[in-house]
Amino acid sequence: MPPTPTSRIPPFAALAALAALGSALALGCAGAGVAHYTGDGNCLRPKGCSETGCCNSERACATTVCEGVGYVCGLDSSGSWAWQKDDQVLSCDDVDPCTEQDRCVSGQCLGVALTCTAPTTSRCIDGSTLRSFTTPGSCSAGTCSYAQQDTTCPKGCASAACTGQPCLGVQCNSPPSSCHVTPGTCSAGSCSYTQKPVGAACGTSDPCNSGGSCDAQGKCSGTPMTCNAPNASGSCVNGKCNYTCNTGYGDCSGGWADGCETKLDTTSNCGGCGTACKAIRATATCVASKCSYTCDAGWGNCVGGWADGCETPLNTAGNCGACNKSCSGGANAKPSCVSGACKLTCIAPFKDCDGKSSNGCEIPVAVANRCDKSGLNSGSGCGTAYCGSSSNTKAVNFGSWFCVSCSHCHHYSNGWSWCLSSPKQFSSDRCASCCNAGSADKVCPK
């Protein structure tokens, strides 16, 4: 008999035993929800699962395992067929109207036989005949029936009893508990039952108790089922141990024989069974049940998320040493990144003699006629510039660079040189002044 949508009854025992009993007919995945089979034939599968099996009435109590978690096909709280975890109280429908409390047991849907203990009330069918009905009755197609028994009343029948003989035809087969002897005895038309001795074996109605025995009050009580598993807390519900893992532990192997055996603080199982911490070009750790990553040297996670890991090299002008840290160029220079730091790449023949990026590559090095005694002079200078300093008598130092006179220049006692296009000949297009610039022949003394 199918249970009501809200019924909850014991599921099967350990997952390991179930896996050995039958093949997996469908699939549900941990953390991804539960697959349902709807009345219109639509099979809904958990995200990330590729198996095609659906849960329906034809697969009642079918079992499967996904990612170390066991699932069973049964009825959920709304009465829909669904894949549910094996540690839930799971109901089913054994398609037998003469059973009740149907549940999944060892991969099969089994119900408890319907007990027929409510017969039709006895009645007088004529003035001398009492008709009663025997108990227990029998079930057929979900309906209880009881064998009738007609008893002749010597003094007549009235008010559903034999006159003067109220126990005639009365059956005492319905004791108040299994701790009373049956059949009972009838007196004045009422049944009484002898109580069994204290400690007598009996059948307890509580599925979470075993080894039932009778107490002094005629009640049957048993030993409570203990639900213990490593790193977990357990309780019995309808004859089934339900467990909850302690914080930081998970049941990743399936079944409860070893309890919650896995610590959920590793990169293989971080916060959940099978939740791995892994990213390209990164070192992973598990902190507070969450994956944490540190990029390898020279790489950064610039797009966000860890699906592609640390995807960005940090040695480019756009990402230099850090994500989105860009390098700008300067005068006579292009931007570049060296070992995570912004540098200038000078455009020949210029060089950065003073080491300041603010003025770029400021000196044209090793190019004739680009400087003079006052500094850079690309128009009329007669010297060549170099980075550094020089003690050459033909050189003038400017701190981070120096200007040395052309090889065809003369040096005079005042410390300055003038270019000559020919020996002792003043060249007006290369010299700013001469010792006898006003002379007609423009000849300088030695």
N, C-alpha and C positions, 0 to 999 in steps of 0.2 A: 504494500500500500504506500503510495507516495506521501511524504511528510508535508506538513504545512510549510509555507515559505520561510517562516521564522524558526522552524525546528532546528535544533542543534544536537547531534548525537555523535558518539565516538567514531573517529576514523580508524584506519588500520594501524598496525603497530609500527615497528621500526622500518625505516626506508630501505635498509639493506635487504630485509626479508622480502619487501615488496618488489624490489628490482629483480629478484630471482624468480618471481612467480609469473611474470609475463613481459611481453615486449612493450616498448614505449609506443603509444599510439598517437601522441600529440605532444606539443611542446609549450612550456611557459617559461619565461626567463625572470631571474631574480632582479628586483628593482625596476622592471619594465612594465608592471601591471599584469593582468590576467587575461588570457584569451577566452572569448566567449563564442558560442555558436548560437546565432539568433534564429528565430522561427522562419525567417525568409531565406534561410540557407546561406547567409553571409558568415564567413569564418573570420573572426578578428584575431590576429596574432600579435603578440608583444613586439614592440619595436626592436629590430635587430635579430629577430628569430626567423629562420628561413623554412622551417618544417611546415608541412601543409596540413597536418592532422588537426581535426576540430574536436571539441568536446560536445557530445550529444548523448541522447538516451541510449544509443546503441553502444556507446563506449563507457557506460557507467563504471566508475571505479578503476578505469585504466590509469596506469601510472607512468611517469617519466621523470627524468632528471635533467636539469639544465643548470650549468654553472655551479654544480655541487648542491643544488637545491631540489628537493623532491616535490612533485606536483601530482594531484589526483583529479580525475574528472568527476564532478559531482554537482549537486544543486547548491547555489549560494543562497544568501538570506532573502533574495527577491524571488527565489524559485526558478532562476535561470541556470542552465547548464554552464559551468565555468571551470577553468583550470585553477585550482587553489592549492596553497601549500599544504603539505602532508601533516603539518602540526596543527592544523585547524580542525575543529569539530565538523565533520563532513557528512552530509546526508545524501541519499540517493533514492532511487525508485526501483525496487526489484520486480516491478510489474506483477506483483501478487497481491490481489485485494484482501487476502486473508492474513496479511502480516502488517505489522506496524513498527515504528521506530527503525525504518530501514537505514542502514549505514554501511559504509565501505569497510570491509574487513579482509585483509590479506589480498587485496586486488579484486574482491568480489563484493557485490551488493547483497547484503543479507538482512532479513527482517526478523523480528520476533513474532512468533505465531500469535494471532489474535485469540485472546481467551474469552470464552463465551460463558459468563457466569451471571447473566441477568435474564433468567427465563420468564416466560409469561406467567402472570399471577395465577395461582390455582383457583378453580371455580367449580361450582356444582353444576353438572350438566343435566341432572334430573334430581328427583327427591331422594335418591339413594346412592348416587354415584358422584365421587369426587375426582375431578381430572386435574392432575399435577404434571409438572414437566421436570425431567431429570437434568442434573448439572454434573459436570460441565457439558455444554452443548458442542456443536460442531459448526465450522464455518464453510460456506460455499459461496463463491462469487462475492465475497465481502459481507455476506449476511449470515448471522448466527441462527441456527435452528436447534430445537430441543425435542428429544423424544418424549412423547406424551405417555402418561401412566394413569390408567383409570382404576380407582379403588372403590369397592362396594362398601357402603356405610350401613352396618346392620341396624342402626337406630336412626337412619336418615341423614341427609346432607343439607346443611344450611350455613350461610355466611362463609362459604369457601372452606368448610371444615366438616368432618364427620361428627354428628351430634353425639356427645358423651364420650367421644374418642378423638380429641383434637390432634393427636399425634399420628393418627392413622393416615398413611400416604405421604407424610412429611419426610423429606430427605434433608439430612444435615451434612452437606458436603462443601460448605463455604466458611471455613474457619477465619478468624480475624487476622491471623498471621501464620507463617510456617512454623511457629513455635507452639502450635496447638495440634492435638491429635485429631485426625479426620478418619472416618466420619464422627460427628458429634452425637449427642443424645438429645432426644426431644422430650420436653416436659411442658404440659399445658399448651401445646402447639408451638413452643419456642425451643430453638436449638441452643445447646451449650456445648463447649468444647474443653477437653481436659488440657491443661498447660503442660508442655513438655518440661523435663528436668532442666535446671540451670546448667548451661554448658553443652546442651545437646546441639548437634550440628543442624544448621538451617541455611536457607538460601536468602541472603540479604538482598534487598531491593536497590541498595545503593551500589552502583557499578564501581565506585571509588573505594569500596571496602571488599576485603576478601576474607575467607576462612570464617564465615558467619557462625555464631553460636547464640543460644537463647539466654536471655538474662532473667532476673527474678520477676520482671514485669511482663514477661511473655513476649518481649520484643527481640527481634533478630538483629544483632549488630556484629560487625566484623572489624578486622584490622585495617585502618586507613592505608591506602596505597601511598608509598613514599616515592617522591619524584626528585631524585638527586642526579645532577650531572655537573662535571667540572666547569667552573667559571660561568655558572648559570643558576637561575632560580626557577623552580618548577612547582606546579600545582596540578591536581587531578580534576578534570572536568569530564563527567559522563564516562568514567572508566579509562580516560586517556590522559597521559601526562603531557602537559603543555609547558614549554620552557621559554624563558626569555634570557638572552645572553647578557652577562654583566657588561657594563660600559667598557669599551676597549677590546672586546672579544667578539668573535663570530664563529658560527657553525659552518665552516667552509668545506668540510669533508662530506657532509650529508649524514643524517642519522644522529642520534644522541648518545651513542655508546661512549664516545669520547668527549661529549659535551661541546662546549664552545672552545675548541682546541686552538684556534688561531688568533694571535694578537693582531689587532687592526691598526698597528702603528709602523708598519714596514712599507717599503716602496712597492712590494708585491701585493699587499692587502692594506690599503690605506683608507680607513674609514668604512670599508666594506669588503666582502669576499671578492677577490679577483680584480679589485680596483687598483690598477698598477700606475705608478708614477714614472713616466718616461717621456722625455722630450729630446729632440735632436740638438746636439751641441750644448748640452746642459747637464748639470749634476742635480739629481733629484733627492729630496728628503720628504719624510712624512711628519708633519707637525700638527698636533691637535686634530688628528684624523683627516687632515687635508694635505694635498700634494703641494710642495714648495720647490721652486727651481732656482738655480744659480747658473747664469750663462757662463760658458767657457770663456777664457780670456780672449779678447778681440772680437767677441760676438755679442749681439744684443737682440732682445725680443721687442722689436720696434712696431710691429703691426698689432700687438695685443693677442691674448690667448696663447695656448701652448700646443695647439694642434701641429703647427709647423716649427715648434721649438724656438731656438735662438737663430732666426733666419737671416739677420742682417750683419754683415761685416762692419766693424767699427774702425776701419782704416781708410775711409773715403772722405772727401771734402764735405759731403752732405751729412755724414754720421761719423764724426771724428772723436773717438773715445767714449761717446755716449749717443743714444738715439737722438736724432734731429739736431745735434750740435754741429752747425755748419762752419766752414772756414771761408773767410773772405780774402780776396786778393789785395794787391797794393800796386803802387807805381812800378811799372816795368817788371811785374811778377804775376804768377798764377798761384792760386791756393792749392795746397796739398796737405795730406795727413801722414805723419810719420810717428809710428809707435803710439798712436792715440792722441797725439798733440798736433795742433795746427802749425804748419810751416809754410814759408813762401818759397816757391820755385822761381828763381830769377830767370828773366828772359835775356839771353846773351846779347850784348857783352856786359850787361849790368850785374852787379853783385851787391849784397846787403852787407856793407862794411861795418855799419854801426850796430847791427843786430836788432834794430828797431823795426817792428812790422808796420808801425804807423806811417813811415815814409817810404815803405817798400824797398825796392832795390835801387839805391840812389846813385851809385857810382858806376860810370862806364869804364870798365877795367881793361888795361892793355890796349887802348885805342889811342893812337897818336893825335896830338893837337886838340885835346879836349879839356885842358886845364892850364892855369898859370899860377903866378905867385899869390893871387888873391882867392883862388879856389877854382871851381868848375867854370870853364869858359869854352864852349863849343864853337864860338864864333871866331875868336882870335887867339885862343890859347895855343902855346907852343910846347905844352908838356903832355906827359902820359900819366894817367892815374892808376894807383894800385891800392889794395886794402892793406891796412897795417901802418907801420912807420919805417923810416929809413934814415940812416946816418950819412948817406951819400951827399957830397957837397953840392950836387946839382938838384937835390930834392928839397921840397918844402912840405913839412908835416902838418896835417890838419886833424889830428886826434886819431880818428879811426881809419884814415887813409892819407896818402901822400901823393904829391905831384912831382915827377922828376923831369928835368929839362930835356929837350931833344938833343940827340947826339951832335947836331951841328950848331949848338948854341955856345956862346962864350959866357964865362962866369966872371963877374966884376967884384971889386972889393966891397961894394955895398950889399952883397949877398943875393943879388938877383941876376937872372940870365935873360938874354934876348936871342931870339932866333935869327939866323943868317941864312939866306938862300944860297950864299956862296961865302967863302972865308972873308971876314971883315966887311961884308956887305949887309946893310940893314934891310930887312924885309918888312915892309909896312903892313902887309896883310897877316902877319903872324906875331908881330910885336906891339905891345901897348906903348912902349917908349924906348928911347935909346940915349946913350950918354951924350951924343952930339946929333940929336934928332933934327936940329935946325940947320946943320951943315949942308952945304950944297951937294957934296959928293956922298953923304950918308955913310961915311967910313968911320967905324968905331975904333978907338985905340986899343992896343993889346993890353 
